[in-house]
Amino acid sequence: MLYGAVLFLADIVSAQEEYSLGARNSALAGASLTINDAWANLNNVGMIGRAENATGAITYQNRYNIPEFMVLGGSYIQTFGLFNTGLSFYRFGTDLFSEQKLGLAVGNTIQMVSIGAGANLIQYRIEGLGSWQYWVFELGGVAQLSDQLFIGAHIFNISTGDHFPVMMKAGLSYRPIQELMINLETHKSLDTDARFVAGIEYYIMKPLALRSGISTRPFKSAFGLGFAIQPLEINYAFSDQSDLGSIHEVSLNFSLGKP
């Protein structure tokens, strides 16, 4: 009975943001389909092909101040001449119950279009009961229509397996000036209604960025800060969901330069 309750609660909380990570993503309420950073491994593999430098990132997410719901993650993108590759890690929970995802992705850019594909090994583990593993595949893409406008799409679980819902995302990013980015997206599972997400990022001065976002179903507001001095970038995000509580996330991104 105890294990069943833990599994039920953890599944609900873990599914709130799928596997998206990074404090920049969280501060934008998840509107990160067209963002070119190290977290493309987890937010949209379609952006991996746009990476110009080898980049890595780590993050810690405190959900509702409950140790059993904490999230740790890491991501690394390596650039090559013809294509880029990405490796990512996601862990939710503790030794009592944990969910882990290890992802490998590859991406490329052809003129103004970036595409990527990924394979993920997902493991659930319950202390005393054992563990279960599943393979899940994903596809993503981003097109740059102009210097100011980008559109992106991503689908998770293209194998339509029974263990995970098919998750689809689509959206656009408008960047009228270099310091301002406005993202609008819709996220849809085959089992749930569409969720609308909006995020805005503004560099009030280099290297300080302010971010905010909202999402529906359920309604959530988010805020955050970013501070970037190459080759390091530190990001913080706070999000609030009235029925569950608040989430804090801190991320560190670092650039390793061109190959």
C-alpha positions in Angstrom: 0.0 0.0 0.0 2.8 2.4 0.9 4.7 1.7 -2.4 1.5 2.2 -4.4 0.9 5.6 -2.8 4.5 6.7 -3.4 4.3 5.6 -7.0 1.0 7.4 -7.6 2.1 10.7 -6.1 5.5 10.6 -7.7 4.0 9.9 -11.1 1.7 12.9 -10.8 4.4 15.3 -9.8 7.0 14.0 -12.3 4.6 14.4 -15.2 4.0 18.1 -14.5 6.8 19.2 -16.7 7.6 16.0 -18.6 11.4 15.8 -18.8 12.1 19.5 -19.6 14.9 21.0 -17.5 17.0 24.0 -17.0 16.2 27.1 -15.0 16.0 29.2 -18.1 13.3 26.8 -19.4 11.5 26.8 -16.0 11.5 30.6 -15.8 9.8 30.7 -19.2 7.2 28.2 -18.0 8.5 25.6 -20.4 8.4 27.8 -23.6 11.8 26.7 -24.8 11.3 24.9 -28.1 13.5 27.3 -30.0 16.2 28.0 -27.5 19.8 27.1 -28.5 21.5 26.1 -25.3 22.8 22.9 -23.6 19.3 22.0 -22.4 18.1 21.3 -26.0 18.9 17.7 -25.2 15.8 17.7 -22.9 13.7 20.5 -24.2 13.8 19.9 -28.0 16.4 17.7 -29.7 15.6 19.7 -32.9 17.9 22.5 -31.6 21.0 20.3 -31.1 22.1 20.9 -34.7 22.3 24.6 -34.1 25.0 24.4 -31.4 28.2 26.1 -32.5 30.2 25.3 -29.3 30.5 22.3 -27.1 28.3 23.0 -24.1 27.4 21.4 -20.8 25.0 22.1 -18.0 23.8 20.8 -14.6 20.7 21.6 -12.7 19.0 21.1 -9.3 15.2 21.4 -8.9 13.5 21.7 -5.5 9.9 20.7 -6.0 7.5 21.8 -3.2 10.3 21.6 -0.6 9.8 17.8 -0.5 13.1 15.9 -0.7 11.4 12.9 -2.3 10.4 15.1 -5.3 13.8 16.6 -6.0 15.1 16.6 -9.6 18.8 16.4 -10.8 19.8 16.8 -14.4 22.7 17.1 -16.7 23.3 17.7 -20.4 26.2 17.9 -22.8 26.3 18.7 -26.5 29.4 18.0 -28.6 29.8 19.7 -32.0 31.3 18.1 -35.0 31.8 19.2 -38.6 28.8 17.4 -40.1 26.5 16.9 -37.1 26.2 17.4 -33.4 25.5 14.8 -30.6 24.0 15.2 -27.2 23.9 13.3 -24.0 21.5 14.0 -21.1 20.6 12.7 -17.7 17.4 13.2 -15.6 16.7 11.8 -12.1 13.6 12.3 -10.1 13.0 11.0 -6.5 15.1 9.1 -3.9 16.0 5.5 -3.1 12.4 4.7 -2.1 11.1 5.6 -5.6 13.1 7.0 -8.5 12.7 7.7 -12.1 15.7 8.1 -14.3 16.2 8.9 -18.0 19.4 8.6 -20.0 19.2 10.2 -23.5 21.4 10.1 -26.6 20.6 12.5 -29.5 22.0 13.6 -32.8 21.2 16.7 -34.8 22.1 18.7 -37.9 21.3 22.0 -39.5 20.5 22.3 -43.2 20.5 26.0 -44.3 17.8 27.5 -42.0 16.3 24.3 -40.7 17.6 22.3 -37.7 16.4 18.7 -37.1 17.3 16.2 -34.4 16.4 12.7 -33.1 16.9 11.0 -29.8 16.7 7.7 -28.0 16.0 7.5 -24.3 16.3 4.7 -21.7 13.8 5.3 -18.9 14.0 3.4 -15.7 11.6 3.2 -12.7 12.8 1.8 -9.4 10.9 1.0 -6.2 12.9 -0.1 -3.2 12.2 -3.7 -2.4 10.2 -4.3 -5.6 12.8 -3.9 -8.3 13.1 -1.8 -11.5 11.7 -1.5 -15.0 13.2 -0.1 -18.1 11.7 1.2 -21.3 13.0 2.7 -24.6 11.4 5.9 -25.8 12.2 7.8 -29.1 11.7 11.5 -30.0 12.0 13.9 -33.0 12.3 17.6 -33.2 12.9 20.5 -35.6 13.3 24.3 -35.8 13.0 26.6 -38.8 14.4 30.1 -38.9 12.0 32.1 -41.1 13.8 35.4 -40.6 16.3 37.0 -38.2 13.4 37.7 -35.9 11.1 34.7 -36.3 11.6 31.0 -35.5 9.1 28.1 -35.4 9.6 24.7 -33.7 8.0 21.4 -33.1 8.8 18.3 -31.0 7.3 14.9 -30.4 8.2 12.6 -27.6 7.4 8.8 -27.8 7.1 8.4 -31.5 6.9 4.7 -30.9 3.4 5.1 -29.4 4.3 2.6 -26.6 1.7 1.9 -24.0 3.9 3.0 -21.0 4.2 6.7 -22.0 1.8 9.2 -23.6 2.6 10.7 -26.9 3.7 14.3 -26.2 3.6 17.0 -28.9 4.8 20.6 -28.8 4.7 23.4 -31.3 5.4 27.1 -31.1 7.1 30.2 -32.4 9.7 32.6 -31.1 9.7 36.3 -32.0 12.9 38.3 -31.4 12.4 41.9 -32.5 15.7 43.0 -31.0 18.7 41.1 -29.8 17.8 41.7 -26.1 14.2 40.6 -26.3 12.6 37.1 -26.9 8.9 36.3 -26.9 7.9 32.6 -27.1 4.4 31.2 -27.6 3.8 27.4 -27.6 1.1 24.7 -27.2 1.8 21.4 -25.6 -0.5 18.5 -26.2 -0.7 14.9 -25.0 -3.0 12.4 -26.7 -4.6 11.8 -23.4 -5.1 15.4 -22.2 -6.3 18.8 -23.4 -3.8 21.2 -25.0 -1.8 23.4 -22.7 -0.8 26.9 -23.8 2.6 28.4 -22.7 4.0 31.8 -23.1 7.4 33.1 -22.0 9.4 36.4 -22.3 13.1 37.0 -21.8 14.7 40.5 -21.7 18.3 41.5 -21.1 18.0 44.7 -19.1 21.8 45.0 -19.4 24.5 42.6 -20.5 25.0 40.1 -18.8 21.7 40.2 -16.7 18.5 38.7 -18.1 15.0 38.8 -16.6 12.5 36.1 -17.5 8.8 35.3 -16.9 6.2 32.9 -18.2 2.7 31.4 -17.7 1.1 28.2 -18.7 -2.4 26.8 -18.5 -3.9 23.4 -17.4 -3.1 23.8 -14.6 -2.3 27.5 -14.4 1.3 28.3 -13.4 3.3 31.4 -13.3 7.1 31.6 -13.4 9.9 34.1 -12.9 13.7 34.0 -13.2 17.1 35.6 -13.6 20.1 34.8 -15.7 23.6 36.0 -15.4 26.1 35.1 -18.1 29.8 35.8 -18.3 31.5 33.6 -20.8 32.1 30.7 -20.5 29.7 30.4 -17.6 26.0 31.1 -17.2 24.0 30.9 -13.9 20.2 30.8 -14.1 17.6 30.7 -11.3 13.8 30.1 -11.7 10.8 30.2 -9.4 7.5 28.9 -10.4 4.2 28.6 -8.5 1.3 26.2 -8.9 -1.4 27.0 -6.5 -2.7 23.5 -6.0 0.8 22.0 -5.3 3.2 24.7 -4.3 6.4 26.4 -5.5 9.4 25.1 -7.4 12.9 26.5 -7.3 15.6 25.6 -9.8 19.2 26.6 -10.2 21.3 25.7 -13.3 24.9 26.2 -14.3 25.7 26.2 -18.0 29.2 26.2 -19.4 30.8 26.5 -22.9 33.8 24.5 -23.9 34.5 26.4 -27.1 34.6 25.2 -30.7 35.8 21.7 -31.6 
